[in-house]
Amino acid sequence: MIWRKAAASIAGLILTANVLSACGQSYLEPYQVAYEGYEELNHNLYRQTGMADDRCVVADESVFDETEINASAAALFCLDSETVLYSKNSFEPMAFASLTKLMTALVTLKNADLNQKITVGEEVLIAEPGAKLCYFQPGDTLTVDQLLRASLIYSGNDAAAALAVGVGGTEKAFVKMMNEEAEQLGATSTHFENPHGLDKEGHVTSIYDLYLVFTECLKYDTFREIISSASYDCTYQKADGTKRTVTWLSTNEYLKGEKNPPAGVNIYGGKTGTTPLAGNCLMLYVSDKTGRTYISVILGASDSEQLYDEMNKLLEKIAE
């Protein structure tokens, strides 16, 4: 998908916003981007004719019962038929916690060798209370692949920070790469402030933008394999030259067998996220009994119990 800034060359055009009910259609739609601290993208963007040909298009959300899901936002997309089965606040910018690491993974997969070794620095010393950490120390050495798995499976914030510096040179440079990638994907409600998703003002996305990022990630076999893993055994070299072996469990309760989806639904994998501002979040790649594939996502659940209960409500739409 290609998105362009409103400019003098198109200032004379009269743009009509069409509400569509399916995917794979061409349309023009004005979309206002505005959030504090990122004024350079606070302008009208126009979705260009022909750019929705392989994407789901969210219809008028009034056709869905928003009271069905109590979380802040939710959606269910069928990748095969390119249809939207449910949508609530899919274009609303909001905090999204460790779902940030989906873009961290995408930028890493596009720009780094998985076998590249990274010696981590001070960036891994994250002191924020409640932050999920692998407890790396400056001088520890891991491969990109190991850090990617620690980031996606265990959701280690220090692993994501180490990837940012190891791949981008500095965290600031890597975050710039993340924002550039978001713009290229047409993720116009998105702005990144860090590579891990810990709460920070101006760090926002929307469900639809996450859908764009996730579908791009799914093009990589490595990504699909990692997000399907219930655990990861890792051995890496510590700063003092000794080895550390650790097992990191997935944060996805479906993969660990702690939660069960509706009958007929297969959970391939996904990514969780939890912070005080974002609440409980979950994005999944799933299939029904016929093999059709879907992306389901919930943002802003009040707690883990609500998150998985309401995710199952979404998944019941494709169950037996």
ZAKE-551648 format. One line per field, with one value per residue: residue in one letter; x, y, z of N, C-alpha, C in turn. Coordinates in pm, whole numbers, plus 50000, padded with zeros to 5 digits. Atoms other than C-alpha are relative to their C-alpha. Last residue first. Layout:
<rs>
r [A,...]
nxx [X,...]
nyy [Y,...]
nzz [Z,...]
caxx [X,...]
cayy [Y,...]
cazz [Z,...]
cxx [X,...]
cyy [Y,...]
czz [Z,...]
</rs>
This chain:
<rs>
r [E,A,I,K,E,L,L,K,N,M,E,D,Y,L,Q,E,S,D,S,A,G,L,I,V,S,I,Y,T,R,G,T,K,D,S,V,Y,L,M,L,C,N,G,A,L,P,T,T,G,T,K,G,G,Y,I,N,V,G,A,P,P,N,K,E,G,K,L,Y,E,N,T,S,L,W,T,V,T,R,K,T,G,D,A,K,Q,Y,T,C,D,Y,S,A,S,S,I,I,E,R,F,T,D,Y,K,L,C,E,T,F,V,L,Y,L,D,Y,I,S,T,V,H,G,E,K,D,L,G,H,P,N,E,F,H,T,S,T,A,G,L,Q,E,A,E,E,N,M,M,K,V,F,A,K,E,T,G,G,V,G,V,A,L,A,A,A,A,D,N,G,S,Y,I,L,S,A,R,L,L,Q,D,V,T,L,T,D,G,P,Q,F,Y,C,L,K,A,G,P,E,A,I,L,V,E,E,G,V,T,I,K,Q,N,L,D,A,N,K,L,T,V,L,A,T,M,L,K,T,L,S,A,F,A,M,P,E,F,S,N,K,S,Y,L,V,T,E,S,D,L,C,F,L,A,A,A,S,A,N,I,E,T,E,D,F,V,S,E,D,A,V,V,C,R,D,D,A,M,G,T,Q,R,Y,L,N,H,N,L,E,E,Y,G,E,Y,A,V,Q,Y,P,E,L,Y,S,Q,G,C,A,S,L,V,N,A,T,L,I,L,G,A,I,S,A,A,A,K,R,W,I,M]
nxx [50095,49995,49945,50057,50124,49968,49966,50123,50079,49938,50050,50143,50017,49930,50083,50122,49974,49913,49974,50080,50060,49920,50068,49924,50091,49932,50056,49921,49996,49866,49982,49986,50119,50072,50077,50010,49985,50020,49965,50014,49960,50081,50059,50073,50108,49942,50066,49943,50072,49920,50035,49909,49864,49917,49861,49908,49983,49980,50121,50087,50038,50130,50072,50108,49959,49887,50047,50060,50129,50100,50084,50134,50099,50120,50127,50108,50126,50124,50072,49954,49879,49889,50006,49876,49921,49868,49893,49878,49872,49885,50048,49922,50073,50121,49973,49950,50112,50096,49941,50013,49871,49931,50035,49917,49866,50004,50001,49866,49906,50033,49940,49856,49981,50016,50140,50036,50137,49974,49981,50091,49938,50082,50025,50140,50055,50011,49902,49904,49919,49873,49894,50036,49999,50046,50126,50111,50000,50050,50143,50066,49993,50098,50134,50026,50023,50138,50086,49992,50065,50145,50051,49887,50009,50038,49918,49864,50003,50017,49872,49906,50039,49965,49856,49979,49897,50031,50002,50056,50133,50091,50022,50085,50132,50067,50029,50106,50126,50026,50103,50003,50054,49890,49906,49908,49869,49889,49920,49860,49959,49955,50092,50068,50142,50036,50131,50023,50077,50141,50079,49943,50094,49957,50015,49983,49915,49881,50039,49973,49892,49872,49970,49999,49885,49882,50003,49965,49859,49923,50027,49891,49892,50027,49898,49910,50010,49881,49993,49864,49975,49914,49881,49894,50036,49912,50035,50108,49995,50120,49979,50111,50026,49895,49973,49982,49976,50033,49989,50005,50000,49866,49985,49865,49962,50014,49881,50045,49959,50064,50132,49998,50062,50124,50096,50047,50134,50018,49973,50031,50064,49906,49929,50072,49997,49979,50103,49944,50089,50053,50133,50097,49967,50073,49957,49859,49905,49972,49963,49901,49930,49973,49920,50053,49931,50078,49926,50064,49959,49861,49920,50035,50010,49997,50094,49972,50121,49988,50109,50086,50124,50084,50132,50033,50053,49902,50074,50041,49928,50070,49923,50084]
nyy [50099,50133,50088,49964,50076,50125,49974,49952,50117,50056,49925,50024,50131,50010,49937,50080,50118,50097,49957,50078,49931,49901,49923,49911,49947,49922,49877,49933,49856,49954,50015,50142,50077,50057,50120,50056,50141,50014,50128,50004,50131,50111,50077,49914,49927,49889,49948,49875,49937,49914,49859,49922,50014,49883,50033,49889,49974,50119,50075,49931,50079,49961,49946,50089,50075,50086,50106,50106,50031,49925,49905,50046,49894,50030,49961,50069,50003,50020,50123,50111,50057,49906,49886,49969,49889,49998,49915,50028,49991,49973,49989,50073,50123,49965,49948,50108,50090,49935,49994,50133,50059,50039,50138,50092,49990,50072,50144,50043,49979,50097,50125,49990,50020,50141,50042,50062,50044,50134,49995,49911,49871,49880,49943,49975,50106,50129,50095,49927,50073,49933,50057,49967,49856,50003,49929,50096,50074,49911,49979,50121,49998,49903,50052,50104,49928,49953,50114,50030,49892,50021,49938,49920,49862,49990,50087,49946,49865,50010,50047,49888,49907,50065,49979,49861,49930,49857,49963,50109,50038,49886,49951,50098,49993,49881,50021,50100,49932,49979,50088,50011,50128,50091,49948,49903,49992,49971,50123,49998,50139,50033,50088,50102,49971,49997,49933,49972,50111,49992,49944,49893,49899,49984,49868,49995,49890,50056,50067,50143,50066,49928,49935,50101,50088,49922,49976,50123,50025,49915,50048,50089,49922,50024,50080,50084,50139,50072,50029,50011,49912,49891,50050,49898,49898,49884,49915,50066,49961,49941,49856,49935,50069,49973,50123,49990,50134,50028,50141,50019,49871,49943,49890,50001,50141,50046,49963,49968,50094,50128,50006,50085,49920,49932,49994,49863,49985,49967,50124,50121,50089,50042,50123,50097,49987,50137,50053,50097,50094,49947,49952,50088,50010,49907,50051,50034,49907,50034,49895,50048,49898,50056,49907,49975,49885,49889,49876,49899,50011,49972,50118,50110,50128,50104,50109,50112,50055,50140,50021,50116,49968,49911,50059,50065,49901,49903,49899,49880,49878,49885,49877,49881]
nzz [50053,49943,50103,50129,50017,50068,50140,50063,50037,50120,50114,50016,50063,50128,50102,50011,50081,49936,49863,49906,49888,49928,49897,49912,49898,49897,49947,49898,50025,50034,50145,50033,49967,50114,49974,50134,50034,50144,50061,50146,50050,49953,50110,50092,49933,49923,49881,49950,49891,49911,49990,49918,50050,49971,49975,50023,50142,50083,50035,50095,50117,50054,49884,49960,49880,50036,50090,49921,50062,49924,50072,50036,49995,50075,49940,50069,49926,50074,49968,50082,49940,50009,49910,49928,50054,49935,50054,49923,50072,49915,49862,49900,49969,49925,49866,49913,49973,49911,49866,49938,49962,50124,50032,49924,50058,50129,49976,49955,50111,50103,49954,50026,50144,50037,50006,50127,50027,50054,50144,50071,50023,50018,49868,49970,49914,50070,49951,49918,49903,49973,49918,49862,49978,49860,49991,49997,50126,50105,49979,50046,50147,50048,49972,50099,50126,49990,50027,50143,50073,49989,49879,49955,50045,50142,50083,50007,50056,50145,50054,49995,50106,50128,50020,50044,49925,49998,49858,49921,50046,50011,49864,49931,50062,49948,49859,49988,50033,50142,50055,50146,50045,50031,50100,49944,50063,49909,50006,50038,50016,50135,50072,49920,49982,49857,49992,49858,49940,50038,49891,49919,49952,49861,49939,49855,49953,49935,49876,50015,49926,50002,50128,50106,49981,50039,50144,50072,49970,50091,50135,50040,50063,50142,50068,49921,50043,49956,49857,49948,49887,50046,50070,49982,49901,49985,49885,49929,49860,49943,49987,50072,50127,50097,50075,50144,50054,50140,50039,50144,50071,50015,49905,49944,49995,49862,49923,49865,49897,50034,49939,49881,49896,50036,49890,49984,49947,49860,49927,50074,49904,49897,50035,50081,50144,50046,50085,50093,50067,50125,49968,50065,50142,50084,50131,50005,49943,49862,49905,49905,49922,49868,49920,49866,49946,49952,50008,50082,50139,50029,50029,49911,50068,49900,50021,49910,49943,49962,49905,50015,50070,49920,49995,50127,50091,50046,50076,49929,50034,49946,50010,50000]
caxx [48267,48461,48510,48289,48383,48729,48603,48433,48748,48946,48692,48754,49130,49159,48896,49091,49423,49302,49122,49150,49305,49377,49235,49348,49249,49428,49277,49361,49136,49238,48887,48883,48954,49296,49485,49744,49692,49734,49692,49673,49623,49615,49789,49860,49954,50149,50074,50150,50101,50216,50093,50089,49938,49622,49388,49013,48779,48657,48690,49037,49188,49378,49664,49792,50125,50052,49710,49855,50086,50367,50592,50836,51208,51451,51799,52155,52436,52790,53105,53322,53287,53046,52812,52804,52469,52263,51892,51603,51282,50921,50568,50690,50437,50562,50911,50809,50596,50878,51136,50913,50890,50582,50396,50579,50410,50069,50154,50252,49934,49714,49893,49801,49437,49444,49578,49919,50069,50393,50326,50377,50577,50465,50705,50657,50988,51157,51097,50911,50710,50432,50137,49805,49939,50040,50062,50326,50592,50499,50537,50876,50994,50871,51059,51375,51359,51323,51645,51832,51715,51809,52160,52358,52038,52086,52276,52122,51765,51827,51963,51655,51428,51617,51599,51221,51199,50870,50934,50849,50893,51185,51375,51328,51463,51753,51851,51822,52027,52300,52400,52694,52684,52911,52649,52417,52111,51834,51578,51340,50967,50924,50727,50912,51122,51491,51602,51972,51972,52070,52395,52558,52492,52746,52560,52652,52509,52360,52013,52164,52007,51803,51467,51436,51534,51286,51010,51104,51104,50774,50620,50796,50554,50291,50476,50256,49987,49901,49621,49536,49175,49148,49014,48777,48569,48581,48444,48434,48636,48690,48995,48867,49196,49327,49006,49026,48894,48904,48917,48945,48908,48810,48440,48368,48009,47914,48056,47794,47913,47735,47824,48187,48131,48351,48714,48894,49096,49403,49520,49377,49363,49618,49428,49325,49531,49448,49483,49672,49567,49822,49978,50271,50527,50346,50467,50471,50099,49891,49715,49659,49342,49240,49074,48959,48993,48894,49002,48857,49030,48843,48481,48219,48334,48277,48368,48532,48518,48816,48785,49120,49261,49522,49661,49987,50003,50044,49840,50098,50105,50023,50119,50000]
cayy [47492,47810,48117,48362,48183,48332,48680,48561,48362,48685,48829,48559,48577,48951,48963,48712,48884,49220,49538,49471,49760,49614,49298,49135,48855,48776,48499,48197,47956,47597,47448,47389,47757,47920,48154,48432,48619,48967,49023,49327,49383,49743,49997,50259,50024,49795,49455,49303,48967,48839,48565,48197,47931,47902,47648,47704,47408,47406,47745,47842,47697,47890,47767,47539,47722,47830,47963,48150,48356,48493,48223,48058,48142,47865,47969,47858,48096,48041,48186,48449,48714,48918,48622,48396,48256,47942,47969,47727,47878,47816,47787,47859,47961,48323,48201,47981,48250,48502,48270,48195,48567,48689,48685,49003,49198,49072,49179,49534,49598,49442,49653,49960,49849,49799,50148,50274,50488,50594,50968,50969,50668,50337,50047,49926,49757,49942,50301,50619,50473,50655,50488,50620,50637,50273,50300,50029,50281,50507,50223,50133,50491,50492,50172,50298,50613,50386,50215,50545,50651,50313,50351,50153,50035,49660,49613,49917,49818,49448,49520,49727,49445,49194,49433,49445,49067,48957,48589,48463,48776,48951,48644,48495,48807,48823,48465,48520,48839,48637,48684,48833,48963,49266,49479,49248,49060,49022,48864,49142,49211,49569,49583,49883,50063,50001,49893,49805,49649,49978,49979,49750,49426,49236,49139,48846,48824,48481,48623,48862,49205,49462,49320,49071,49338,49593,49332,49212,49562,49618,49317,49426,49718,49455,49491,49776,49902,50258,50410,50557,50477,50329,49985,50129,49810,49575,49228,48981,49192,49032,48956,48608,48442,48681,48687,48980,48991,49318,49467,49798,49935,49602,49549,49340,49262,49619,49738,49541,49554,49729,50060,49991,50126,49894,49808,49726,49406,49430,49283,49534,49826,50038,50067,50431,50606,50647,51012,51163,51479,51638,51596,51386,51660,51735,51426,51534,51529,51316,51393,51195,51267,51019,51122,50812,50734,50390,50072,49741,49422,49397,49423,49659,49989,50343,50591,50922,51153,51366,51689,51754,52104,52051,51749,51899,52131,51840,51600,51346,51014,50658,50347,50000]
cazz [51448,51529,51309,51501,51823,51776,51860,52178,52257,52244,52486,52743,52683,52744,53019,53225,53154,53284,53180,52808,52617,52277,52122,51799,51565,51241,51033,50821,50633,50697,50682,51061,51129,51137,51371,51384,51708,51857,52230,52456,52830,52948,52727,52996,53282,53045,52895,52556,52389,52053,51823,51744,51524,51734,51572,51597,51552,51909,52080,52204,52522,52788,53008,52731,52707,52349,52444,52741,52520,52740,52601,52838,52843,52929,53035,52975,53073,52953,53105,52936,53207,52991,52954,52651,52542,52579,52502,52542,52403,52503,52363,52010,51742,51737,51647,51355,51195,51231,51083,50783,50704,50513,50846,50948,50667,50776,51131,51034,50833,51103,51363,51159,51160,51536,51588,51700,51972,52144,52182,52557,52673,52815,52762,52406,52330,52042,52166,52068,51783,51600,51433,51307,50950,50914,50536,50512,50402,50693,50941,50794,50837,51196,51273,51103,51317,51621,51511,51487,51833,51983,51847,51591,51424,51435,51761,51928,51848,51904,52252,52337,52220,52435,52733,52693,52707,52552,52636,52288,52075,52246,52363,52017,51846,52091,52011,51636,51651,51819,52181,52370,52727,52779,52953,53151,53032,53284,53050,53151,53177,53300,53623,53762,53498,53560,53214,53209,52861,52692,52889,52634,52453,52248,51931,51712,51358,51288,51216,50962,50997,50802,50698,50983,51235,51100,51116,51464,51610,51429,51604,51924,51955,52039,52368,52492,52255,52353,52147,51807,51708,51360,51460,51719,51714,51417,51353,51065,50824,50485,50275,50184,50270,50537,50740,50984,51341,51532,51880,52064,52416,52572,52649,52338,52239,52330,51997,51806,51445,51157,51324,51235,50884,50683,50755,50433,50431,50216,49886,49639,49878,49690,49365,49408,49674,50039,50111,50399,50574,50805,51146,51030,51095,51420,51599,51961,52017,51787,51465,51149,50957,50692,50368,50177,49810,49694,49524,49633,49751,50075,50179,50318,50180,50306,50034,50118,49820,49737,49542,49385,49369,49637,49456,49332,49631,49865,50072,50181,50008,50108,49919,50000]
cxx [49856,49899,50007,50052,49933,49879,50019,50024,49865,49923,50067,49947,49852,49970,50062,49907,49874,50014,50094,50040,49901,49920,50101,49907,50081,49894,50102,49945,50068,50008,50140,50018,50019,49873,49941,49937,49994,50034,49967,50043,49966,50054,49901,49926,49916,49884,50081,49921,50063,49908,50091,49956,50100,50141,50080,50141,50094,50009,50033,49873,49910,49975,49862,49922,49892,50045,50112,49937,49937,49859,49908,49926,49867,49900,49886,49870,49896,49880,49871,49932,50052,50129,50127,49982,50120,50082,50127,50117,50115,50125,50114,49948,50063,49914,49870,50020,50043,49886,49904,50052,49978,50132,50061,49976,50095,50135,49998,50005,50139,50096,49973,50072,50148,50025,49996,49851,49992,49864,50028,50033,49903,50084,49934,49970,49855,49930,49978,50109,50093,50071,50117,50111,49954,49999,49941,49864,49884,49993,49940,49848,49929,50000,49893,49861,49970,49963,49852,49907,49998,49925,49850,49970,50118,50006,49973,50087,50140,50006,49993,50135,50094,49966,50047,50147,50024,50099,49962,49981,49934,49857,49899,49970,49902,49860,49925,49961,49884,49871,49990,49898,49991,49954,50119,50093,50083,50137,50120,50060,50140,50047,50042,49902,49930,49852,49949,49874,49967,49914,49851,49903,50070,49922,50048,49993,50006,50096,50119,49968,50010,50117,50143,50037,50011,50126,50123,50006,50048,50150,50079,49975,50107,50093,49961,50098,50108,49983,50130,49999,50143,50034,50095,50130,50119,49941,50099,49957,49879,50021,49872,50011,49889,49968,50100,50022,50000,50033,49967,50019,49983,49993,50139,50016,50137,50037,49993,50121,49950,50038,49927,49864,49986,49956,49878,49893,49968,49854,49986,50028,49977,49938,50088,50087,49925,49982,50038,49885,50079,49905,49940,49857,49910,50029,49933,50046,50143,50118,50028,50035,50094,50086,50019,50088,49937,50090,49912,50082,49933,50023,50141,50081,49975,49974,50015,49891,50034,49872,49995,49890,49904,49866,49901,49862,49952,49934,50098,49915,49946,50081,49914,50087]
cyy [50042,49908,49855,49912,50029,49911,49869,50031,50038,49877,49958,50070,49963,49867,49984,50056,49917,49878,49907,50037,49919,50053,50093,50071,50083,50052,50070,50138,50071,50147,50043,49975,49856,49932,49945,49863,49975,49858,50003,49864,49989,49869,49895,49920,50084,50071,50114,50048,50135,50065,50074,50144,50074,49973,50129,49957,50113,50038,49880,49921,50080,49917,50051,50049,49905,49915,49902,49890,49879,49974,50072,50110,49946,50113,49956,50030,49929,50005,49993,49867,49877,49943,50085,50124,50028,50110,49985,50074,49975,50006,50030,50025,49922,49877,50023,50049,49887,49906,50062,50001,49868,49928,49952,49855,49905,50006,49921,49848,49949,50012,49887,49873,50010,49980,49852,49976,49926,49933,49866,50005,50085,50125,50138,50044,50020,49891,49865,49909,50096,49925,50095,49963,50042,50143,50002,50069,49901,49929,50088,50013,49878,50010,50093,49941,49900,50081,50042,49884,49971,50105,49972,50073,50087,50143,50012,49915,50057,50139,49985,49962,50120,50093,49934,50030,50141,50079,50147,50041,49893,49957,50114,50044,49905,50015,50119,49978,49904,50079,50024,49896,49998,49860,49907,50052,50107,49980,50011,49860,49996,49855,49961,49918,49889,50024,49991,50085,50025,49891,50006,50047,50101,50117,49994,50145,50000,50107,49944,49933,49853,49927,50051,50059,49898,49916,50076,50023,49876,49986,50084,49932,49908,50087,49952,49922,49909,49852,49929,49977,49985,50097,50110,49962,50092,50097,50116,50076,49940,50030,50070,50152,50066,49940,50032,49862,50011,49855,49985,49852,49985,50125,50064,50122,49982,49853,49953,50031,50048,49892,49871,49991,49912,50092,50081,50000,50149,49995,50022,49870,49860,49906,49946,49880,49888,49998,49860,49943,49909,49897,50070,50042,49903,49985,50083,49947,49949,50083,49940,50114,49935,50097,49942,50099,50032,50113,50115,50127,50102,49997,50043,49876,49889,49867,49898,49895,49880,49956,49853,50001,49886,50028,50090,49938,49938,50093,50110,50087,50117,50125,50114,50124]
czz [50029,49931,50048,49887,49866,49981,49924,49853,49940,49955,49869,49876,49984,49931,49861,49893,49979,49910,50075,50143,50082,50118,50066,50099,50099,50094,50090,50034,50117,49964,49956,49850,49950,50050,49871,50018,49851,49961,49852,49947,49851,49947,50047,49893,49904,50070,50060,50119,50034,50103,50095,50005,50088,49947,50020,50039,49966,49853,49910,49977,49908,49875,49962,50121,50049,50117,49970,49916,50071,49948,50096,49926,49951,50020,49910,50074,49914,50095,49918,50030,49925,50055,49988,50085,50090,49935,50083,49936,50096,49913,50097,50141,50116,50031,50077,50143,50092,50036,50099,50144,50072,50030,49868,49959,50072,49931,49871,50012,50036,49881,49901,50044,49963,49852,49965,50002,49866,49978,49935,49851,49919,49984,49982,50141,50039,50079,49932,50055,50074,50111,50018,50097,50139,50054,50138,49999,49993,49866,49891,50015,49941,49848,49946,50018,49888,49875,50004,49964,49851,49920,50005,50129,50036,49949,49852,49908,49983,49936,49847,49940,49995,49884,49870,49979,49946,50085,50022,50145,50086,49968,50001,50143,50070,49944,50061,50146,50017,49984,49850,49956,49848,49963,49983,49891,50071,49936,50093,49994,49941,49994,49862,49915,50078,50024,50143,50015,50147,50066,49969,50108,50090,50057,50144,50048,50152,50051,50077,50133,49963,50066,49991,49864,49887,50014,49953,49851,49926,50026,49898,49866,49943,49915,49860,49912,50058,49969,50034,50151,50050,50112,49953,49930,50021,50101,50006,50125,50071,50148,50045,50002,49919,49863,49890,49939,49848,49967,49853,49967,49850,49912,49995,50090,50065,50016,50145,50088,50137,50101,49966,50068,50125,50113,49957,50108,50014,50037,50150,50074,49943,50103,50109,49968,49929,49850,49954,49920,49909,49941,49878,50032,49925,49852,49891,49866,49986,50047,50136,50092,50100,50077,50139,50074,50135,50043,50046,50004,49911,49851,49969,49975,50099,49931,50110,49982,50085,50069,50029,50104,49986,49935,50074,50000,49870,49899,49964,49908,50079,49968,50051,50000]
</rs>
